[in-house]
Amino acid sequence: MAICFINGNFNSASQCGIPVTDLVIQRGVGVFDSVRIYDGKAFALTAHMKRLEKSARLARIDVGDGAVIEKMTEVVREGAKRPDCPDGGNCIAKAYITGGDVVEHGQFPKPRHFVIFESGGNISTDDYKNGVALQPTDEGRPCPLTKSINYLVGLIQGSGRDDIYECLYCPDGKVTETLRSSFFICRDGKIITAPVGTVLEGVTRGIIIGLARENGFNVEERCPDVSELAKADEAFLTSSWREVLPVVRVGETAIGSGKPGPVAARLRQLFKANLDKWLDA
């Protein structure tokens, strides 16, 4: 059962709510960040909460001098260790900051904030063994520097298809990121991924790039052309919940041999081996 911290208290998420006047409902004004919880410990908590603060400020949502972010950070720590934390403390904490009820000259001075702790959903071991397929779309991710709640464009791409894991944004023939993850291809001995600014600054993305470079991989930050997908040796995506997940097909285009490759497997192994470095005390 999901739990939620709002208005100073933890309760069942089903008992919590916000007014229908909140601009997160009226106009979709809101930002969030997702923090994975491993056995009651938050993954890369400081980095995620800094990104949440940055997202709020870019969205012109007033978070003051940082006290709101500090409080939400403590809420994540507390919730992760509660006996009613979902899945025995192996879940996702989603921290939200809404636009509130007031808009003044394009700014939102009275936001609301809350944190939901919920099951992250099962990732089948078959997904890591066999890889997943993505659906390309000519659309781009709205406001790529801000982790906003607006996922509508990506959600409707490939909807109704059981063989599609999620969409892959390819605006103007350039490969950027997926609906919920950072995206990488491997080609000509390089790992290639779109640069921050074109895409969201993924926390796990940054960790994986660091591990790759420390272990002798050549990482190039640029947007691959869509035509490069057919020439890639392998591909994978990264996120806090999925860690490193191989991609074997984009649309009708097979990636490499159509099977997960060794680079993704090695990077996931390195991530697991170093995970304790990023777990909250």
C-alpha positions as CSV (number, residue, x, y, z in Angstrom):
1,M,0.0,0.0,0.0
2,A,1.4,3.4,-0.9
3,I,1.9,6.0,1.8
4,C,2.1,9.8,1.5
5,F,3.6,12.6,3.5
6,I,1.5,15.8,3.1
7,N,0.5,18.6,5.4
8,G,2.9,17.4,8.1
9,N,1.8,13.8,8.4
10,F,2.2,10.4,6.9
11,N,-1.0,8.6,5.8
12,S,-2.2,6.1,3.3
13,A,-1.9,7.7,-0.1
14,S,-5.6,6.9,-0.8
15,Q,-6.6,9.2,2.1
16,C,-4.5,12.2,0.8
17,G,-5.4,14.8,-1.6
18,I,-4.9,18.4,-2.9
19,P,-7.5,21.0,-3.9
20,V,-8.8,20.9,-7.4
21,T,-7.8,24.6,-7.6
22,D,-4.1,23.7,-7.5
23,L,-2.4,24.6,-10.8
24,V,-0.9,21.1,-11.0
25,I,-4.5,20.1,-11.9
26,Q,-5.7,23.2,-13.6
27,R,-2.7,23.7,-15.8
28,G,-0.2,20.9,-15.3
29,V,2.2,23.1,-13.3
30,G,4.3,20.9,-11.2
31,V,7.7,19.2,-10.9
32,F,8.8,16.0,-9.2
33,D,11.7,13.7,-8.7
34,S,11.9,9.9,-8.1
35,V,14.3,8.4,-5.6
36,R,14.8,4.7,-5.4
37,I,14.8,3.1,-2.0
38,Y,17.0,0.1,-1.4
39,D,16.4,-1.7,1.9
40,G,15.4,1.5,3.6
41,K,18.2,3.6,2.1
42,A,17.7,6.3,-0.5
43,F,19.8,6.2,-3.7
44,A,21.7,9.4,-4.6
45,L,19.3,11.4,-2.4
46,T,21.2,14.7,-2.4
47,A,21.6,14.7,-6.2
48,H,17.9,13.9,-6.7
49,M,16.8,16.7,-4.4
50,K,19.1,19.2,-5.9
51,R,17.6,18.4,-9.3
52,L,14.1,18.8,-7.8
53,E,15.1,22.2,-6.5
54,K,16.5,23.2,-9.9
55,S,13.4,22.0,-11.7
56,A,11.2,24.0,-9.4
57,R,13.2,27.2,-9.9
58,L,13.3,26.8,-13.7
59,A,9.5,26.3,-13.6
60,R,9.3,29.6,-11.6
61,I,7.9,27.8,-8.6
62,D,9.0,29.5,-5.4
63,V,10.9,27.2,-3.0
64,G,12.4,30.0,-1.0
65,D,15.8,29.6,0.6
66,G,15.9,25.9,0.3
67,A,13.9,25.0,3.5
68,V,11.3,23.2,1.5
69,I,13.9,21.0,-0.2
70,E,15.6,20.3,3.2
71,K,12.2,19.2,4.7
72,M,11.4,17.0,1.7
73,T,14.9,15.4,2.0
74,E,14.2,14.5,5.6
75,V,10.8,13.2,4.7
76,V,12.3,10.8,2.2
77,R,14.8,9.6,4.8
78,E,12.1,9.1,7.4
79,G,9.6,7.4,5.1
80,A,12.2,5.0,3.7
81,K,12.7,3.6,7.2
82,R,9.0,3.4,8.2
83,P,7.6,-0.1,8.9
84,D,4.8,0.7,6.4
85,C,7.1,1.7,3.6
86,P,6.0,-0.3,0.6
87,D,7.8,-3.6,-0.4
88,G,9.8,-3.7,2.8
89,G,11.6,-0.5,2.1
90,N,12.4,-1.4,-1.5
91,C,10.3,1.1,-3.5
92,I,10.2,4.5,-5.1
93,A,9.8,7.9,-3.2
94,K,8.3,10.5,-5.5
95,A,8.7,14.0,-4.3
96,Y,6.3,16.6,-5.8
97,I,6.1,20.4,-5.8
98,T,3.0,21.8,-7.3
99,G,2.2,25.3,-8.6
100,G,-0.3,25.9,-5.8
101,D,-3.4,28.1,-6.3
102,V,-1.7,31.4,-7.2
103,V,0.0,32.6,-10.4
104,E,1.6,36.0,-10.4
105,H,3.2,37.3,-13.7
106,G,4.1,33.7,-14.7
107,Q,5.4,32.7,-11.3
108,F,4.0,30.5,-8.6
109,P,4.6,31.9,-5.1
110,K,2.6,29.5,-3.0
111,P,3.4,25.9,-3.9
112,R,2.3,22.7,-2.3
113,H,4.6,19.8,-1.7
114,F,4.2,16.1,-0.8
115,V,6.1,12.8,-1.1
116,I,4.5,9.5,-2.1
117,F,6.2,6.2,-1.3
118,E,5.0,3.4,-3.7
119,S,6.0,0.2,-5.3
120,G,8.2,0.8,-8.3
121,G,6.7,-2.1,-10.2
122,N,8.4,-5.3,-11.2
123,I,11.1,-5.3,-13.8
124,S,11.2,-8.8,-15.2
125,T,14.5,-10.6,-15.2
126,D,13.6,-11.4,-18.8
127,D,13.9,-7.7,-19.7
128,Y,17.5,-7.8,-18.6
129,K,18.1,-11.1,-20.3
130,N,16.3,-10.4,-23.6
131,G,16.3,-6.6,-23.7
132,V,13.4,-4.3,-24.5
133,A,11.9,-2.4,-27.5
134,L,11.3,1.3,-27.8
135,Q,8.9,3.2,-30.0
136,P,10.5,6.2,-31.8
137,T,8.6,9.5,-32.0
138,D,9.4,12.7,-33.8
139,E,8.3,14.6,-30.7
140,G,10.8,16.0,-28.2
141,R,10.5,16.0,-24.4
142,P,8.9,19.2,-23.2
143,C,11.2,21.4,-21.1
144,P,14.2,18.9,-21.0
145,L,16.0,20.8,-18.3
146,T,13.0,20.5,-15.9
147,K,11.6,17.2,-14.6
148,S,8.0,18.3,-15.0
149,I,4.9,16.2,-14.5
150,N,4.0,16.6,-18.2
151,Y,4.5,13.1,-19.7
152,L,1.4,13.1,-21.9
153,V,3.2,13.3,-25.3
154,G,5.5,10.3,-24.4
155,L,2.7,8.2,-22.8
156,I,0.5,8.2,-25.9
157,Q,3.3,7.1,-28.2
158,G,3.1,3.3,-28.8
159,S,0.2,3.0,-26.4
160,G,-1.7,-0.2,-26.7
161,R,1.3,-2.2,-27.8
162,D,2.5,-4.9,-25.5
163,D,5.9,-5.2,-27.2
164,I,6.9,-1.6,-26.6
165,Y,8.6,-0.6,-23.3
166,E,8.3,3.1,-23.8
167,C,8.9,5.8,-26.4
168,L,12.2,7.2,-27.6
169,Y,12.2,10.9,-28.4
170,C,13.8,11.6,-31.8
171,P,13.1,15.3,-32.7
172,D,14.5,16.5,-36.0
173,G,16.1,13.2,-36.6
174,K,18.2,13.3,-33.5
175,V,18.0,10.7,-30.7
176,T,17.7,12.2,-27.3
177,E,16.1,10.3,-24.4
178,T,13.2,8.0,-23.6
179,L,10.0,8.8,-21.7
180,R,11.5,7.9,-18.3
181,S,15.2,7.2,-18.9
182,S,18.5,8.3,-20.4
183,F,19.4,6.5,-23.7
184,F,22.8,5.3,-24.9
185,I,24.1,3.6,-28.0
186,C,27.4,1.8,-28.5
187,R,29.1,2.3,-31.9
188,D,32.7,2.2,-33.2
189,G,34.1,1.6,-29.7
190,K,32.3,4.5,-28.2
191,I,29.3,4.9,-25.8
192,I,27.2,7.8,-27.2
193,T,24.5,9.7,-25.4
194,A,22.8,13.1,-25.8
195,P,24.3,16.0,-23.7
196,V,22.6,17.6,-20.7
197,G,20.6,20.5,-21.8
198,T,19.2,18.6,-24.8
199,V,18.1,16.0,-22.3
200,L,17.3,15.9,-18.5
201,E,20.4,15.6,-16.3
202,G,19.8,12.0,-15.3
203,V,21.3,11.1,-11.9
204,T,21.9,7.5,-12.8
205,R,23.1,8.7,-16.3
206,G,25.9,10.7,-14.6
207,I,26.9,7.9,-12.4
208,I,27.1,5.4,-15.3
209,I,29.1,7.8,-17.4
210,G,31.6,8.3,-14.5
211,L,31.9,4.5,-14.0
212,A,32.3,3.9,-17.8
213,R,35.1,6.4,-18.1
214,E,36.8,5.2,-14.9
215,N,36.8,1.7,-16.4
216,G,38.3,2.5,-19.8
217,F,35.2,3.2,-21.9
218,N,35.2,6.1,-24.3
219,V,32.0,8.2,-23.8
220,E,30.9,10.8,-26.3
221,E,28.1,13.2,-25.4
222,R,26.2,14.2,-28.6
223,C,22.8,13.4,-30.1
224,P,23.1,10.4,-32.4
225,D,21.3,10.6,-35.7
226,V,18.3,8.3,-36.1
227,S,20.2,6.6,-38.9
228,E,22.9,5.5,-36.5
229,L,20.5,3.2,-34.6
230,A,20.7,0.6,-37.4
231,K,24.6,0.8,-37.2
232,A,24.8,0.5,-33.4
233,D,26.4,-2.5,-31.8
234,E,24.1,-2.2,-28.8
235,A,22.0,0.2,-26.9
236,F,20.7,0.6,-23.3
237,L,18.9,3.0,-21.1
238,T,19.6,4.1,-17.5
239,S,17.4,5.3,-14.7
240,S,17.2,5.0,-10.9
241,W,14.6,2.2,-11.0
242,R,15.9,0.4,-14.1
243,E,19.6,0.9,-13.4
244,V,21.0,-0.3,-16.8
245,L,18.5,-1.9,-19.1
246,P,19.5,-3.2,-22.6
247,V,17.5,-2.1,-25.7
248,V,17.4,-4.5,-28.6
249,R,14.9,-2.8,-31.0
250,V,13.7,0.7,-31.8
251,G,10.6,0.6,-33.9
252,E,11.3,-2.0,-36.6
253,T,15.1,-1.5,-36.4
254,A,17.1,-4.2,-34.6
255,I,20.0,-3.0,-32.5
256,G,23.2,-4.9,-33.2
257,S,22.5,-8.6,-33.1
258,G,19.0,-8.0,-31.6
259,K,20.3,-9.3,-28.3
260,P,21.7,-7.5,-25.2
261,G,25.3,-6.6,-25.5
262,P,28.4,-6.9,-23.2
263,V,28.7,-3.1,-22.5
264,A,25.3,-2.8,-20.9
265,A,26.0,-6.0,-18.9
266,R,29.4,-4.7,-17.7
267,L,28.1,-1.3,-16.7
268,R,25.2,-2.8,-14.7
269,Q,27.8,-5.1,-13.0
270,L,29.9,-2.0,-12.1
271,F,26.8,-0.1,-10.9
272,K,25.8,-3.0,-8.6
273,A,29.4,-3.3,-7.3
274,N,29.5,0.4,-6.4
275,L,26.0,0.9,-5.3
276,D,26.8,1.4,-1.6
277,K,28.7,4.6,-2.5
278,W,25.4,6.4,-3.4
279,L,23.1,5.0,-0.7
280,D,22.0,7.4,2.0
281,A,23.3,6.7,5.5
